[in-house]
């Protein structure tokens, strides 16, 4: 059996008052973290819950997740335990083993000093300076404010374990190229997370690595320090003007753009920028409209940048072309053929536990004149993840199959399909279908939330109809391309 991973969750007992089924916020967090980590890594996992109401000493091994909140800050036991992590450990790598999770909003001055420089994970909603704790874990807002952050947290834990197993060896494949991925408003936080994860997967070091301070002077100092480490900056601008630090009337997005423009002017040969402006700005405030107008009209605001106002998918394709095809990363390429297509590619997604049950669906799909991608679920987890992402790039349509696997696995795969444009796709997705007799909710809910149809029937009629419609859409697309060429 592989080595056991120990995770110590440090929290204030008052943050775990029952909210549903006698479980509190921290208990739900522990449950979801365990479920997702089991899907991420093949090892035994032990999660220790360490409350401030118990006289429990922390075992100085494993990883640590302090659950930060106003009650945590008021708890002397919680603060002492965090302080002891830095005092008692002999390892200089302790910073890499602590993953602060923000359950609730906190003033920057209240955050424990030793945790401020660390990468942080915001698990509350932050919308136009209206910050609030999240307790409905399956709401639409939770997809961006909770579940995508949970994916980020598990991915970072996985990478930390890999680095520990490699005894701290650094991957030199890309010379650790660094990119400043500017903070966004809440409306684009999900898209930013997708791009951040993909950049990390391709070996880039992404800044900022920790929470930005809450005062103007400290924000400027932090951003300038990060920009000095980077060769490229990416700015995504939507309808939300974003957080405004104390001591200024400008948002963090505005400040980041201004400082990146100044940095580009001072370093024209070694620093480039890309600015994307959403084409949909119906709900933008007057202040945000003024900010966008300034970028378009003022050379200082857009200095050293290529400014795009296209669809989000087109922007992502441009970004990957800029970063990947121009020399920063030529080594990671699709594991599938890039020859011209004469038939649509279907990606059939299933868990190993359903390997036998999916055979019926596979046979039905192969009755049609299509190309089918499946993964055998064997090999190193990161290799499998890379193959999964490559398949998401290549496919024209996807079928997610569920019989025995749990619903959380299904939601993760449907979220992956939503994120597929961020992985560098060069063509639209023609359709998505969830084939499951256990699917919860109506088809309208799945279409609204995941842009996917569902098939809960026991026969193959709807599946066959779905495949035929994809083939027809593919043929129409090919004909249109032929006409345009």
C-alpha positions, 0 to 999 in steps of 0.5 A: 500500500502507498504511504499514508497522507495525513492532513490536519485541519485546525479550526474553531469549534464555533465554525462547526455548528450544525447547518445540515444533517448534524454536520457543520461547515468544517465537517462538510469541508472535511467530507468533501476534501476527503472525497476529492482527494481520493479521486486525485491520488492513489494513497491512504488518507487520514484527516485529523480534525483539531478543534480549539475545544480540545487539548490535542497536540498536533503531530508535526508531520503531514499537511496543515489546513487552518480554517480562517474566520473571525472566530479562529482569530479570536481563538487563542488555541487556534493562533497558538497552534499556527504559531507552533507550526513555525516554531516546532518544525525543523523543516524549512519547507513548512510554508509549502505544507500549510494551506490556509482556507478562508471560511469567512472574510477577514480584514488583512490586518487580522490574518496571522502574520506568518500566513499572509505570504502563503497561497490561500484558498477563498471559500466564501463568495466575493461579489463587488465587495459584497463578501459573504460566507457560503453554506449552500454547497450545491447552489449555482454560486457554490460552483465558483465559490466553493467547488472550483476552489476545492479542486484548486486545493486538492490539485495543490496538495497533490503537487506538494506531495509530488514535490515531497516525493521528489525530494524537492527537485524542481522541474526545469522543463520550462525554466520556470517561466513566470506569469502575472495572472491579474486578479479579476472581478467575481464574474470572471473568477471561475475563468481565471481559476481555469487558466491558472490551473492550466498554466500550472499544469504546463509548468508556469509559475503563476503570480500573485501567489498569496492574498493581496493586502487591503491598503493601496500602498501595500497592494502597489508594493506587492504587485510591483514585487511580483511583476519583477519576477514575471515575463508576461501578464494576463488581464481579464476584464468583465462587468465587475470592477472588483475589490477597491483597497483602502486609501484609493478609489481604484480597484485592484484590477485597475491598479494591476493594469496601471503597474503592469503598463509601467513595468512593460514600458520600463522593460520592453524587451523582457515583458509582454502583456495580454488584455482581454475585455469581455464582449458582454458588458451589459451589467457593467457599472459606470466606473467599470465602463470608464476603466474599459474606455481608458484601456481602449483609448489611452496608450499608457493604460494599454502600453505593451499589451495586445488588447482583445475583445472576443469571446472567452473561448477565442481569447483562451485560444489566442492565449495558448497560441501566444504562450505555447506556440511561440516557444515557451512550451513546445513539449506538451502536445496532444497525445492524439492525432492532429490529422484532418477529421472526416468524422466526429470524435466522441469522448466517452468518460467513465470511472474504473468502477463502471468499466464493465457496465459501460460496454453496452454504451460503447457498443451502441456508440460504435455502431455509428460512423464516428471516432471514439476516445476512451481512457483505460484509467491505468497509470500515474494519476497526473498522466491520466489527468493530462490524457483526460485534458488532451481528450477534452481538447480533441473531442467534438462531443462527450458522453459521461456514463454513470452506474456505480460511481458517485454523483460527486465524480459526475459533477467533477467531470461535468465541470471539466467539460464546462472548463474545456474551452480553457484547455486550448480547444480550437473548435466548438463542443457540439454536445454533451450527454450524461447517461445515468439512471441515477441522475438527480434533478431535471434536464433543464437544471443540467442544461442550465448548470452544465450545458449538458443533456441527460438520458435516464432511460434504460434503452439506447433511443435517446443516446442514438438520437444524440449521436445522430444529431452530433454527426449531422452538426459535424457534417454541416460544420465541415461543409461550411468550412469547405465553402469558406475555404 
